[in-house]
Amino acid sequence: MTDISIDKSRLQLDRIHGWLSTTYWSPGIARDLVERAIAGSTCAGAYCDGTQIGFARAITDGATFAWLADVFVDEAARGQGVGRAMVSHLVELPKLAGLRRWMLVTRDAHGVYQSLGFAPLDDATRYMERPANAAPLAVANA
C-alpha cells in the first residue's frame, strides 16, 4: 500500500536528487539546488514500506497560484497510480484547494494530468517565460 505524505522530514533527499538529476527537465541538477527547491515548496512524497517511491512539489503563494513541478515516480512503481495520487493529494490539500490556477509543463504525461482536471492553455499567446540564459537586465540609475 502506498502512503502519501507532505511531511518534509520523511523525504529521502538522496533518492530525490538521484531521480531529478536524471530527468529531461533537470539533468545533472546539484543536490543543494534540490534542497533549496524543497525548502521553498509544498512537497508530497509517496512511500511503500518506508521507502520513498515518488516525489512531487508545488511552488505556491498559498493564496491564488501554484506551479506543479518535479513529479517523479521510481521506475519500479510506475503505472500504479502513484504520480496521480501525489498530485491529487497536493491539489486537494485544504491550504491549496481554493487556488485560482495551477500550472505545469510536461513532455509526456498529458493524460495523467488531464484526468486530474488540467487542460491545455486556452490562449498560450498570453504566457511568457524568462529562460535562465536570458540577457542580463540593464538597470537604470534611480
ZADOMI-847869 format. One record per residue (C-alpha): x, y, z; chain. Coordinates in Angstrom, 2 decimals, decimal comma. Each point is the difference from the previous one (the first is absolute). Example, Ala and Ser with C-alpha at 12.3 -4.5 7.8 and 13.67 -1.06 7.14 Angstrom:
<atoms>
<x->12,30; y->-4,50; z->7,80; c->A>
<x->1,37; y->3,44; z->-0,66; c->A>
</atoms>
This chain:
<atoms>
<x->0,00; y->0,00; z->0,00; c->A>
<x->1,28; y->3,47; z->-0,91; c->A>
<x->0,08; y->2,72; z->2,62; c->A>
<x->-0,04; y->3,66; z->-1,14; c->A>
<x->1,37; y->2,62; z->2,39; c->A>
<x->0,91; y->3,68; z->-0,05; c->A>
<x->2,31; y->-0,42; z->3,01; c->A>
<x->3,36; y->1,33; z->-1,26; c->A>
<x->1,87; y->-1,85; z->2,76; c->A>
<x->-0,89; y->-3,27; z->-1,79; c->A>
<x->1,47; y->1,05; z->-3,34; c->A>
<x->3,01; y->-2,08; z->-1,03; c->A>
<x->2,16; y->2,69; z->-1,56; c->A>
<x->2,60; y->-2,34; z->-1,47; c->A>
<x->-2,72; y->-1,86; z->-1,92; c->A>
<x->-1,72; y->3,19; z->-1,13; c->A>
<x->3,27; y->1,53; z->-1,18; c->A>
<x->0,91; y->-3,23; z->-1,79; c->A>
<x->-3,34; y->-0,04; z->-1,80; c->A>
<x->-0,09; y->3,67; z->-0,96; c->A>
<x->3,59; y->0,08; z->-1,21; c->A>
<x->-0,94; y->-2,55; z->-2,69; c->A>
<x->-3,18; y->1,67; z->-1,29; c->A>
<x->-0,39; y->1,87; z->-3,27; c->A>
<x->-1,00; y->3,17; z->1,89; c->A>
<x->2,89; y->0,18; z->2,49; c->A>
<x->2,90; y->-2,16; z->-1,21; c->A>
<x->2,97; y->0,19; z->2,34; c->A>
<x->-1,74; y->2,29; z->2,49; c->A>
<x->2,13; y->0,70; z->3,07; c->A>
<x->-1,13; y->-1,47; z->3,31; c->A>
<x->0,07; y->3,40; z->1,74; c->A>
<x->-2,37; y->1,37; z->-2,65; c->A>
<x->-2,40; y->-2,91; z->0,61; c->A>
<x->0,14; y->0,74; z->3,74; c->A>
<x->-0,76; y->3,71; z->-0,58; c->A>
<x->-2,89; y->-0,87; z->-2,33; c->A>
<x->-1,48; y->-2,34; z->2,62; c->A>
<x->0,41; y->2,61; z->2,73; c->A>
<x->-2,07; y->2,50; z->-1,99; c->A>
<x->-2,75; y->-2,41; z->-1,05; c->A>
<x->-2,86; y->-2,11; z->1,28; c->A>
<x->1,16; y->-3,54; z->-0,72; c->A>
<x->-1,66; y->-3,38; z->-0,22; c->A>
<x->1,85; y->-3,25; z->0,41; c->A>
<x->-1,33; y->-3,45; z->-0,80; c->A>
<x->1,23; y->-2,88; z->2,14; c->A>
<x->-0,25; y->-3,78; z->-0,09; c->A>
<x->1,23; y->-1,88; z->3,08; c->A>
<x->1,98; y->3,07; z->1,10; c->A>
<x->1,83; y->0,46; z->-3,30; c->A>
<x->-0,75; y->3,09; z->-2,04; c->A>
<x->-1,35; y->-0,94; z->-3,43; c->A>
<x->-1,19; y->3,40; z->-1,22; c->A>
<x->0,35; y->3,76; z->0,37; c->A>
<x->-1,91; y->3,08; z->-1,12; c->A>
<x->0,04; y->3,64; z->1,05; c->A>
<x->-2,15; y->3,08; z->-0,27; c->A>
<x->1,50; y->3,48; z->-0,10; c->A>
<x->-2,71; y->2,34; z->1,23; c->A>
<x->-0,90; y->3,30; z->1,57; c->A>
<x->-2,61; y->-1,92; z->1,98; c->A>
<x->-2,76; y->2,36; z->-1,10; c->A>
<x->-0,56; y->0,07; z->-3,76; c->A>
<x->2,58; y->-1,99; z->-1,98; c->A>
<x->2,06; y->-3,20; z->-0,02; c->A>
<x->2,53; y->-1,50; z->-2,36; c->A>
<x->0,22; y->-3,79; z->0,03; c->A>
<x->3,56; y->-1,24; z->-0,47; c->A>
<x->2,36; y->-2,94; z->0,29; c->A>
<x->-2,64; y->-2,72; z->-0,06; c->A>
<x->2,03; y->-3,21; z->-0,04; c->A>
<x->-0,82; y->-3,64; z->0,68; c->A>
<x->2,66; y->-2,67; z->0,43; c->A>
<x->0,10; y->-2,23; z->-3,07; c->A>
<x->-1,01; y->-3,11; z->1,97; c->A>
<x->-3,19; y->1,75; z->1,21; c->A>
<x->-1,14; y->1,56; z->-3,27; c->A>
<x->-3,39; y->-0,84; z->-1,42; c->A>
<x->-1,55; y->-0,49; z->3,44; c->A>
<x->-1,58; y->3,46; z->0,41; c->A>
<x->2,70; y->1,35; z->2,32; c->A>
<x->0,55; y->3,23; z->-1,95; c->A>
<x->-3,73; y->0,60; z->-0,27; c->A>
<x->-0,38; y->-0,61; z->3,75; c->A>
<x->2,73; y->2,51; z->0,91; c->A>
<x->-1,38; y->2,72; z->-2,27; c->A>
<x->-3,55; y->-0,63; z->1,23; c->A>
<x->1,24; y->0,25; z->3,58; c->A>
<x->1,67; y->3,35; z->-0,69; c->A>
<x->-2,90; y->1,62; z->-1,86; c->A>
<x->-2,47; y->-1,14; z->2,67; c->A>
<x->1,98; y->1,25; z->3,01; c->A>
<x->-2,24; y->2,41; z->1,92; c->A>
<x->2,67; y->2,73; z->-0,18; c->A>
<x->0,21; y->-0,33; z->-3,82; c->A>
<x->-3,46; y->-1,19; z->-1,05; c->A>
<x->-1,42; y->3,48; z->-0,65; c->A>
<x->2,75; y->1,31; z->-2,26; c->A>
<x->-1,15; y->1,72; z->-3,20; c->A>
<x->2,58; y->-1,64; z->-2,23; c->A>
<x->2,40; y->-2,93; z->-0,07; c->A>
<x->2,57; y->-0,22; z->-2,79; c->A>
<x->2,49; y->-2,60; z->-1,18; c->A>
<x->2,10; y->-1,02; z->-2,97; c->A>
<x->0,28; y->-3,59; z->-1,22; c->A>
<x->1,51; y->-1,68; z->-3,01; c->A>
<x->-1,72; y->-3,35; z->0,28; c->A>
<x->-2,56; y->-0,30; z->2,82; c->A>
<x->-2,93; y->2,01; z->-1,34; c->A>
<x->-2,49; y->-2,80; z->0,65; c->A>
<x->0,95; y->-0,25; z->3,66; c->A>
<x->-0,53; y->3,71; z->0,56; c->A>
<x->-3,16; y->0,25; z->-2,11; c->A>
<x->-1,59; y->-2,63; z->2,24; c->A>
<x->0,65; y->2,38; z->2,91; c->A>
<x->-1,64; y->3,03; z->-1,64; c->A>
<x->2,99; y->1,55; z->-1,79; c->A>
<x->-0,54; y->1,12; z->-3,60; c->A>
<x->1,99; y->1,65; z->-2,78; c->A>
<x->0,22; y->3,78; z->0,22; c->A>
<x->-3,00; y->1,87; z->-1,39; c->A>
<x->2,28; y->2,65; z->-1,46; c->A>
<x->3,70; y->-0,85; z->0,04; c->A>
<x->0,81; y->3,37; z->-1,58; c->A>
<x->-0,59; y->1,66; z->3,39; c->A>
<x->2,76; y->-1,96; z->1,73; c->A>
<x->3,64; y->0,94; z->-0,04; c->A>
<x->3,14; y->-1,32; z->1,60; c->A>
<x->3,41; y->1,33; z->0,91; c->A>
<x->2,47; y->-2,83; z->-0,53; c->A>
<x->3,18; y->-0,37; z->2,03; c->A>
<x->2,12; y->1,07; z->-2,98; c->A>
<x->-1,86; y->3,31; z->-0,48; c->A>
<x->2,12; y->3,10; z->-0,43; c->A>
<x->0,87; y->1,87; z->3,20; c->A>
<x->-2,35; y->2,82; z->0,90; c->A>
<x->1,19; y->3,54; z->-0,53; c->A>
<x->-0,74; y->1,75; z->3,27; c->A>
<x->-0,65; y->3,72; z->-0,23; c->A>
<x->1,46; y->2,25; z->2,68; c->A>
<x->-2,68; y->1,07; z->2,41; c->A>
</atoms>
